[in-house]
């Protein structure tokens, strides 16, 4: 089921499957800013990553003496969310733990995704609710893909703060200790497919809290992520999109011991409490 919200000449559409944003556009110019999801390149648009970000070593983890399996980026993106609030310019979706989720992730939880449109600004909110009487380990992240209809080299990323970009390499989808220095020009990173020959650019920490996509040196869209310490940038060779991915967590390290509570960058949410965070995208 698709839900559309609108405000002052802009619209956003969300699919209940994964509570996934599938469209964000200017309804006056009819320009679409979210990747269309062509499966020849990548069949998604903007999936939520929960309860893990990235890949587990051997596809599994241990918790309280038992071993569980989780696919890359968790399961929330493939589950049906329930629409629990709807206004002309806002929609809120909910995913509750159930028998199916408990087999992979043994915690009673609720995950809410909210979408709020204020003219040309779309705010995406996450609310993780721990229903257990003990701490719940989790990670969460976003994976929005932005459409780049012109040649890939026509685009660049402008960081809002002075950066020394150090990207961690993936090996078999796990985070290695190998790093690469990514060079910018006055905090502008021209896009080139060669940047992604070894998969995503992964940053454990950025000074910046906003990135502007430039199209032919002109601002196209501002992406703000103040609540997220970790970040990924990704595309596929030849694909006309760029993913800007704010994360709370990342893939297992190559020497990870498999204990979920000890996983690097994991969050521990106190008993019967919740954690909220948000990011936004603004059409310029």
C-alpha positions as YAML, in Angstrom:
chain: A
units: angstrom
residues:
- id: 1
  name: UNK
  ca: [0.00, 0.00, 0.00]
- id: 2
  name: UNK
  ca: [1.28, 3.45, -0.92]
- id: 3
  name: UNK
  ca: [0.69, 6.58, 1.18]
- id: 4
  name: UNK
  ca: [1.31, 10.07, -0.21]
- id: 5
  name: UNK
  ca: [1.75, 13.28, 1.77]
- id: 6
  name: UNK
  ca: [1.78, 16.75, 0.21]
- id: 7
  name: UNK
  ca: [2.61, 20.34, 1.09]
- id: 8
  name: UNK
  ca: [2.94, 23.51, -1.01]
- id: 9
  name: UNK
  ca: [3.85, 21.93, -4.36]
- id: 10
  name: UNK
  ca: [5.90, 19.01, -3.00]
- id: 11
  name: UNK
  ca: [4.98, 15.39, -2.30]
- id: 12
  name: UNK
  ca: [6.43, 12.26, -0.73]
- id: 13
  name: UNK
  ca: [5.17, 8.72, -1.20]
- id: 14
  name: UNK
  ca: [5.86, 5.85, 1.20]
- id: 15
  name: UNK
  ca: [5.36, 2.13, 0.65]
- id: 16
  name: UNK
  ca: [4.02, 0.23, 3.67]
- id: 17
  name: UNK
  ca: [6.49, -2.55, 2.86]
- id: 18
  name: UNK
  ca: [9.52, -1.47, 4.82]
- id: 19
  name: UNK
  ca: [7.87, 1.94, 5.38]
- id: 20
  name: UNK
  ca: [10.13, 2.84, 2.47]
- id: 21
  name: UNK
  ca: [10.23, 6.27, 0.85]
- id: 22
  name: UNK
  ca: [9.72, 5.67, -2.88]
- id: 23
  name: UNK
  ca: [9.18, 9.24, -4.10]
- id: 24
  name: UNK
  ca: [10.04, 12.81, -3.14]
- id: 25
  name: UNK
  ca: [9.27, 15.31, -5.83]
- id: 26
  name: UNK
  ca: [8.43, 18.83, -6.83]
- id: 27
  name: UNK
  ca: [4.89, 18.51, -8.16]
- id: 28
  name: UNK
  ca: [5.18, 21.78, -10.08]
- id: 29
  name: UNK
  ca: [8.25, 20.84, -12.11]
- id: 30
  name: UNK
  ca: [7.51, 17.08, -11.81]
- id: 31
  name: UNK
  ca: [11.15, 16.42, -10.96]
- id: 32
  name: UNK
  ca: [11.70, 13.24, -8.95]
- id: 33
  name: UNK
  ca: [14.57, 13.18, -6.46]
- id: 34
  name: UNK
  ca: [14.41, 9.55, -5.28]
- id: 35
  name: UNK
  ca: [15.90, 6.73, -7.34]
- id: 36
  name: UNK
  ca: [13.27, 4.80, -9.31]
- id: 37
  name: UNK
  ca: [14.39, 1.38, -8.06]
- id: 38
  name: UNK
  ca: [15.29, -0.18, -11.41]
- id: 39
  name: UNK
  ca: [16.32, -3.75, -10.45]
- id: 40
  name: UNK
  ca: [18.89, -3.83, -13.27]
- id: 41
  name: UNK
  ca: [20.99, -1.69, -10.93]
- id: 42
  name: UNK
  ca: [19.37, -1.82, -7.48]
- id: 43
  name: UNK
  ca: [15.75, -2.59, -6.79]
- id: 44
  name: UNK
  ca: [15.21, -0.43, -3.73]
- id: 45
  name: UNK
  ca: [14.67, 3.27, -3.06]
- id: 46
  name: UNK
  ca: [15.32, 4.15, 0.58]
- id: 47
  name: UNK
  ca: [15.24, 1.13, 2.90]
- id: 48
  name: UNK
  ca: [15.49, 1.32, 6.68]
- id: 49
  name: UNK
  ca: [18.31, -0.75, 8.19]
- id: 50
  name: UNK
  ca: [17.24, -2.44, 11.44]
- id: 51
  name: UNK
  ca: [18.09, -4.08, 13.82]
- id: 52
  name: UNK
  ca: [21.59, -4.14, 12.33]
- id: 53
  name: UNK
  ca: [23.46, -2.05, 9.79]
- id: 54
  name: UNK
  ca: [25.63, -3.90, 7.31]
- id: 55
  name: UNK
  ca: [26.74, -7.52, 7.53]
- id: 56
  name: UNK
  ca: [27.34, -9.88, 10.44]
- id: 57
  name: UNK
  ca: [30.41, -12.10, 10.44]
- id: 58
  name: UNK
  ca: [29.24, -15.53, 9.23]
- id: 59
  name: UNK
  ca: [25.75, -14.03, 8.99]
- id: 60
  name: UNK
  ca: [25.11, -14.67, 12.67]
- id: 61
  name: UNK
  ca: [25.53, -13.35, 16.21]
- id: 62
  name: UNK
  ca: [25.38, -14.66, 19.76]
- id: 63
  name: UNK
  ca: [23.17, -13.37, 22.52]
- id: 64
  name: UNK
  ca: [22.54, -14.90, 25.97]
- id: 65
  name: UNK
  ca: [24.20, -18.16, 24.99]
- id: 66
  name: UNK
  ca: [22.22, -18.67, 21.77]
- id: 67
  name: UNK
  ca: [23.12, -18.12, 18.11]
- id: 68
  name: UNK
  ca: [20.84, -16.19, 15.75]
- id: 69
  name: UNK
  ca: [21.04, -15.43, 12.05]
- id: 70
  name: UNK
  ca: [20.26, -12.06, 10.48]
- id: 71
  name: UNK
  ca: [20.58, -11.02, 6.84]
- id: 72
  name: UNK
  ca: [22.53, -7.97, 5.79]
- id: 73
  name: UNK
  ca: [20.90, -4.77, 7.10]
- id: 74
  name: UNK
  ca: [18.39, -6.76, 9.14]
- id: 75
  name: UNK
  ca: [14.76, -7.55, 8.37]
- id: 76
  name: UNK
  ca: [12.71, -4.36, 8.82]
- id: 77
  name: UNK
  ca: [13.09, -3.29, 5.19]
- id: 78
  name: UNK
  ca: [11.26, -6.44, 4.06]
- id: 79
  name: UNK
  ca: [8.42, -6.34, 6.59]
- id: 80
  name: UNK
  ca: [4.97, -4.78, 6.27]
- id: 81
  name: UNK
  ca: [4.52, -1.71, 8.47]
- id: 82
  name: UNK
  ca: [1.17, -0.47, 9.75]
- id: 83
  name: UNK
  ca: [0.08, 3.11, 9.08]
- id: 84
  name: UNK
  ca: [-0.78, 4.47, 12.54]
- id: 85
  name: UNK
  ca: [-1.08, 8.20, 11.84]
- id: 86
  name: UNK
  ca: [-1.99, 10.13, 8.70]
- id: 87
  name: UNK
  ca: [-2.34, 13.85, 8.00]
- id: 88
  name: UNK
  ca: [-2.06, 15.72, 4.69]
- id: 89
  name: UNK
  ca: [1.61, 16.46, 5.37]
- id: 90
  name: UNK
  ca: [2.59, 13.64, 7.77]
- id: 91
  name: UNK
  ca: [2.50, 9.86, 7.98]
- id: 92
  name: UNK
  ca: [3.70, 7.52, 10.75]
- id: 93
  name: UNK
  ca: [4.31, 3.79, 10.32]
- id: 94
  name: UNK
  ca: [4.87, 1.08, 12.92]
- id: 95
  name: UNK
  ca: [6.49, -2.35, 12.99]
- id: 96
  name: UNK
  ca: [5.96, -4.54, 16.06]
- id: 97
  name: UNK
  ca: [8.00, -7.57, 17.08]
- id: 98
  name: UNK
  ca: [6.24, -10.88, 16.46]
- id: 99
  name: UNK
  ca: [6.89, -14.62, 16.38]
- id: 100
  name: UNK
  ca: [8.75, -14.27, 13.09]
- id: 101
  name: UNK
  ca: [11.06, -11.49, 14.28]
- id: 102
  name: UNK
  ca: [11.77, -13.12, 17.65]
- id: 103
  name: UNK
  ca: [13.35, -16.08, 15.87]
- id: 104
  name: UNK
  ca: [15.99, -13.74, 14.43]
- id: 105
  name: UNK
  ca: [16.10, -11.00, 17.07]
- id: 106
  name: UNK
  ca: [14.91, -12.07, 20.53]
- id: 107
  name: UNK
  ca: [13.57, -8.74, 21.75]
- id: 108
  name: UNK
  ca: [10.10, -7.26, 22.06]
- id: 109
  name: UNK
  ca: [10.23, -3.92, 20.26]
- id: 110
  name: UNK
  ca: [8.35, -1.37, 18.21]
- id: 111
  name: UNK
  ca: [9.94, 0.59, 15.38]
- id: 112
  name: UNK
  ca: [8.20, 3.74, 14.19]
- id: 113
  name: UNK
  ca: [9.07, 5.68, 11.04]
- id: 114
  name: UNK
  ca: [7.59, 9.13, 10.55]
- id: 115
  name: UNK
  ca: [7.60, 11.32, 7.45]
- id: 116
  name: UNK
  ca: [6.82, 15.02, 7.81]
- id: 117
  name: UNK
  ca: [6.73, 17.37, 4.84]
- id: 118
  name: UNK
  ca: [7.20, 21.13, 5.29]
- id: 119
  name: UNK
  ca: [7.17, 22.59, 1.81]
- id: 120
  name: UNK
  ca: [10.44, 21.49, 0.18]
- id: 121
  name: UNK
  ca: [11.80, 19.84, 3.37]
- id: 122
  name: UNK
  ca: [11.11, 16.19, 4.23]
- id: 123
  name: UNK
  ca: [12.01, 15.05, 7.75]
- id: 124
  name: UNK
  ca: [12.33, 11.30, 8.35]
- id: 125
  name: UNK
  ca: [12.10, 10.27, 12.00]
- id: 126
  name: UNK
  ca: [13.00, 6.97, 13.68]
- id: 127
  name: UNK
  ca: [11.69, 5.86, 17.06]
- id: 128
  name: UNK
  ca: [13.01, 2.61, 18.53]
- id: 129
  name: UNK
  ca: [10.97, 1.37, 21.49]
- id: 130
  name: UNK
  ca: [12.34, -1.29, 23.84]
- id: 131
  name: UNK
  ca: [9.47, -3.21, 25.46]
- id: 132
  name: UNK
  ca: [11.76, -5.49, 27.44]
- id: 133
  name: UNK
  ca: [12.67, -5.24, 31.12]
- id: 134
  name: UNK
  ca: [16.35, -5.30, 30.16]
- id: 135
  name: UNK
  ca: [18.64, -3.46, 27.73]
- id: 136
  name: UNK
  ca: [18.16, -4.13, 24.02]
- id: 137
  name: UNK
  ca: [21.13, -4.00, 21.60]
- id: 138
  name: UNK
  ca: [20.37, -2.51, 18.19]
- id: 139
  name: UNK
  ca: [21.65, -0.54, 15.24]
- id: 140
  name: UNK
  ca: [19.63, 1.52, 12.79]
- id: 141
  name: UNK
  ca: [20.37, 3.40, 9.60]
- id: 142
  name: UNK
  ca: [19.02, 4.85, 6.40]
- id: 143
  name: UNK
  ca: [19.86, 4.04, 2.78]
- id: 144
  name: UNK
  ca: [18.18, 6.66, 0.54]
- id: 145
  name: UNK
  ca: [19.18, 6.69, -3.12]
- id: 146
  name: UNK
  ca: [18.94, 9.97, -5.00]
- id: 147
  name: UNK
  ca: [18.29, 10.07, -8.73]
- id: 148
  name: UNK
  ca: [21.06, 11.56, -10.89]
- id: 149
  name: UNK
  ca: [19.52, 11.94, -14.37]
- id: 150
  name: UNK
  ca: [22.54, 13.66, -15.92]
- id: 151
  name: UNK
  ca: [25.99, 12.13, -16.40]
- id: 152
  name: UNK
  ca: [27.52, 10.94, -13.14]
- id: 153
  name: UNK
  ca: [30.44, 13.35, -13.51]
- id: 154
  name: UNK
  ca: [27.99, 16.28, -13.49]
- id: 155
  name: UNK
  ca: [27.52, 15.76, -9.76]
- id: 156
  name: UNK
  ca: [29.54, 16.45, -6.62]
- id: 157
  name: UNK
  ca: [29.03, 16.32, -2.85]
- id: 158
  name: UNK
  ca: [29.68, 19.41, -0.76]
- id: 159
  name: UNK
  ca: [30.39, 18.79, 2.93]
- id: 160
  name: UNK
  ca: [29.28, 21.46, 5.37]
- id: 161
  name: UNK
  ca: [32.48, 21.32, 7.44]
- id: 162
  name: UNK
  ca: [36.15, 20.94, 6.76]
- id: 163
  name: UNK
  ca: [36.80, 17.23, 6.43]
- id: 164
  name: UNK
  ca: [39.66, 14.77, 6.48]
- id: 165
  name: UNK
  ca: [37.85, 11.88, 4.82]
- id: 166
  name: UNK
  ca: [39.08, 8.44, 5.88]
- id: 167
  name: UNK
  ca: [37.11, 5.57, 4.37]
- id: 168
  name: UNK
  ca: [37.27, 2.01, 5.72]
- id: 169
  name: UNK
  ca: [37.42, -0.78, 3.16]
- id: 170
  name: UNK
  ca: [35.08, -3.76, 3.13]
- id: 171
  name: UNK
  ca: [36.39, -7.29, 2.73]
- id: 172
  name: UNK
  ca: [33.69, -9.91, 2.15]
- id: 173
  name: UNK
  ca: [31.21, -7.27, 3.36]
- id: 174
  name: UNK
  ca: [33.03, -6.93, 6.71]
- id: 175
  name: UNK
  ca: [34.86, -3.83, 7.87]
- id: 176
  name: UNK
  ca: [38.64, -4.13, 7.60]
- id: 177
  name: UNK
  ca: [41.40, -2.02, 9.09]
- id: 178
  name: UNK
  ca: [42.42, -0.88, 5.61]
- id: 179
  name: UNK
  ca: [41.67, 2.79, 5.04]
- id: 180
  name: UNK
  ca: [41.74, 5.18, 2.12]
- id: 181
  name: UNK
  ca: [42.15, 8.92, 2.20]
- id: 182
  name: UNK
  ca: [39.48, 10.59, 0.08]
- id: 183
  name: UNK
  ca: [40.61, 13.92, -1.30]
- id: 184
  name: UNK
  ca: [38.22, 16.85, -1.56]
- id: 185
  name: UNK
  ca: [38.60, 20.27, -3.14]
- id: 186
  name: UNK
  ca: [37.41, 22.94, -0.69]
- id: 187
  name: UNK
  ca: [35.26, 20.22, 0.93]
- id: 188
  name: UNK
  ca: [33.71, 19.29, -2.41]
- id: 189
  name: UNK
  ca: [33.96, 15.68, -3.61]
- id: 190
  name: UNK
  ca: [33.39, 15.29, -7.37]
- id: 191
  name: UNK
  ca: [31.55, 12.05, -8.06]
- id: 192
  name: UNK
  ca: [33.25, 9.38, -10.14]
- id: 193
  name: UNK
  ca: [32.48, 5.67, -10.39]
- id: 194
  name: UNK
  ca: [36.13, 4.93, -9.61]
- id: 195
  name: UNK
  ca: [35.45, 5.99, -6.01]
- id: 196
  name: UNK
  ca: [33.24, 2.92, -5.59]
- id: 197
  name: UNK
  ca: [35.36, 0.22, -7.22]
- id: 198
  name: UNK
  ca: [35.74, -1.41, -3.79]
- id: 199
  name: UNK
  ca: [32.10, -0.95, -2.78]
- id: 200
  name: UNK
  ca: [30.84, 1.79, -0.46]
- id: 201
  name: UNK
  ca: [32.79, 4.59, 1.14]
- id: 202
  name: UNK
  ca: [32.40, 4.01, 4.88]
- id: 203
  name: UNK
  ca: [33.16, 6.66, 7.46]
- id: 204
  name: UNK
  ca: [33.12, 5.82, 11.16]
- id: 205
  name: UNK
  ca: [32.83, 9.53, 11.88]
- id: 206
  name: UNK
  ca: [32.31, 12.72, 9.91]
- id: 207
  name: UNK
  ca: [32.75, 16.29, 11.10]
- id: 208
  name: UNK
  ca: [29.97, 17.32, 8.73]
- id: 209
  name: UNK
  ca: [26.31, 17.03, 9.62]
- id: 210
  name: UNK
  ca: [24.99, 18.00, 6.19]
- id: 211
  name: UNK
  ca: [25.94, 17.22, 2.59]
- id: 212
  name: UNK
  ca: [24.68, 19.10, -0.46]
- id: 213
  name: UNK
  ca: [24.36, 17.29, -3.78]
- id: 214
  name: UNK
  ca: [25.63, 19.62, -6.52]
- id: 215
  name: UNK
  ca: [24.42, 19.29, -10.10]
- id: 216
  name: UNK
  ca: [26.68, 21.11, -12.56]
- id: 217
  name: UNK
  ca: [28.09, 23.00, -9.55]
- id: 218
  name: UNK
  ca: [24.63, 24.20, -8.47]
- id: 219
  name: UNK
  ca: [22.96, 23.07, -5.21]
- id: 220
  name: UNK
  ca: [20.33, 20.42, -5.86]
- id: 221
  name: UNK
  ca: [19.47, 18.88, -2.49]
- id: 222
  name: UNK
  ca: [20.65, 19.28, 1.10]
- id: 223
  name: UNK
  ca: [20.86, 16.12, 3.20]
- id: 224
  name: UNK
  ca: [21.13, 16.69, 6.97]
- id: 225
  name: UNK
  ca: [21.94, 13.97, 9.52]
- id: 226
  name: UNK
  ca: [22.86, 15.55, 12.85]
- id: 227
  name: UNK
  ca: [21.81, 12.52, 14.92]
- id: 228
  name: UNK
  ca: [23.97, 9.95, 13.11]
- id: 229
  name: UNK
  ca: [27.71, 9.50, 13.84]
- id: 230
  name: UNK
  ca: [28.50, 6.97, 11.07]
- id: 231
  name: UNK
  ca: [28.00, 7.40, 7.34]
- id: 232
  name: UNK
  ca: [28.16, 5.54, 4.04]
- id: 233
  name: UNK
  ca: [28.19, 6.74, 0.42]
- id: 234
  name: UNK
  ca: [27.47, 4.21, -2.30]
- id: 235
  name: UNK
  ca: [26.48, 3.55, -5.87]
- id: 236
  name: UNK
  ca: [26.95, 0.81, -8.42]
- id: 237
  name: UNK
  ca: [29.19, 1.29, -11.48]
- id: 238
  name: UNK
  ca: [27.12, 2.84, -14.23]
- id: 239
  name: UNK
  ca: [24.10, 3.44, -12.01]
- id: 240
  name: UNK
  ca: [22.38, 6.87, -12.16]
- id: 241
  name: UNK
  ca: [21.99, 7.34, -8.40]
- id: 242
  name: UNK
  ca: [23.96, 8.11, -5.26]
- id: 243
  name: UNK
  ca: [23.13, 6.76, -1.80]
- id: 244
  name: UNK
  ca: [23.76, 8.97, 1.23]
- id: 245
  name: UNK
  ca: [23.51, 6.69, 4.26]
- id: 246
  name: UNK
  ca: [23.43, 7.95, 7.86]
- id: 247
  name: UNK
  ca: [24.02, 5.10, 10.29]
- id: 248
  name: UNK
  ca: [24.02, 4.29, 13.97]
- id: 249
  name: UNK
  ca: [26.32, 1.29, 13.60]
- id: 250
  name: UNK
  ca: [28.04, -0.54, 10.74]
- id: 251
  name: UNK
  ca: [29.17, -3.98, 9.55]
- id: 252
  name: UNK
  ca: [31.04, -6.36, 11.82]
- id: 253
  name: UNK
  ca: [34.78, -6.01, 11.93]
- id: 254
  name: UNK
  ca: [36.72, -8.87, 10.37]
- id: 255
  name: UNK
  ca: [37.89, -9.98, 13.83]
- id: 256
  name: UNK
  ca: [34.47, -9.61, 15.50]
- id: 257
  name: UNK
  ca: [33.80, -12.23, 18.18]
- id: 258
  name: UNK
  ca: [30.10, -12.55, 17.31]
- id: 259
  name: UNK
  ca: [28.74, -11.30, 20.65]
- id: 260
  name: UNK
  ca: [25.98, -8.81, 19.79]
- id: 261
  name: UNK
  ca: [26.41, -6.76, 22.96]
- id: 262
  name: UNK
  ca: [30.14, -6.39, 22.24]
- id: 263
  name: UNK
  ca: [29.68, -5.52, 18.55]
- id: 264
  name: UNK
  ca: [31.49, -2.29, 17.66]
- id: 265
  name: UNK
  ca: [29.12, 0.70, 17.42]
- id: 266
  name: UNK
  ca: [26.11, -1.25, 18.74]
- id: 267
  name: UNK
  ca: [23.61, 0.73, 20.82]
- id: 268
  name: UNK
  ca: [22.18, -0.49, 24.13]
- id: 269
  name: UNK
  ca: [18.68, 0.85, 24.72]
- id: 270
  name: UNK
  ca: [17.60, 0.85, 28.36]
- id: 271
  name: UNK
  ca: [14.67, -1.25, 29.53]
- id: 272
  name: UNK
  ca: [11.21, 0.11, 28.72]
- id: 273
  name: UNK
  ca: [12.60, 3.19, 26.99]
- id: 274
  name: UNK
  ca: [12.87, 4.62, 23.51]
- id: 275
  name: UNK
  ca: [15.44, 6.23, 21.25]
- id: 276
  name: UNK
  ca: [14.57, 8.87, 18.65]
- id: 277
  name: UNK
  ca: [16.61, 10.34, 15.83]
- id: 278
  name: UNK
  ca: [15.97, 11.94, 12.46]
- id: 279
  name: UNK
  ca: [17.46, 13.06, 9.18]
- id: 280
  name: UNK
  ca: [16.12, 15.34, 6.47]
- id: 281
  name: UNK
  ca: [16.30, 16.09, 2.78]
- id: 282
  name: UNK
  ca: [15.61, 19.54, 1.36]
- id: 283
  name: UNK
  ca: [15.07, 20.31, -2.32]
- id: 284
  name: UNK
  ca: [17.06, 23.44, -3.20]
...
